[in-house]
Amino acid sequence: MPGRSVHYYLIKLARLTGWILFFLMIIYILTGFTLRGDFGLQEKLDLELALGLHQKLVWPLVVVFSVHSGLEIYFALRRWGWIKPRASDPRR
């Protein structure tokens, strides 16, 4: 793996945080529906557990969203040419 650049790992991190964000959002939405009593989910998931999960997921969501969106904005700015590659970049 000596030939891999930092951008390779940044892309992997962006993909990983995207998947983590996807699953965290599904859990967050389902616990929110459970707390509201929608779709009969309160019968499948205990309200105290739903409330605990819902409250504890806020900061992980903020962190994963911030990392994911920051990386994706960086890659978009590179694609659009607002951030130029360095002279030592082998892809240049």
Phi, psi and omega in degrees: 000020183289343184271002184272136181269176178297325182296329176301313181288328176294321177295317177299319179294321178297318178293317179298313180294330176296315178292318178299316179298319179302309182289323176297321180292322177298314179296318181297317180292316180297320178292326176295317176296324178297316180294327178282340182087018181275149174060018178067020182287339181293342177280337182265337183227130180299138183297322179294320177294317179298317180294317179298314178297315182300318180287324182282344181276352185297306184290321173300322177296318180297315182294310183294320178297318181296315179295313182297311182291324177298316178295317181292325176294319177301313180294324177295317179295325175293317180298320183281354177087009179283333175243120182271145175292150178289160181296331182276001181289120183291344181278356185285000000 
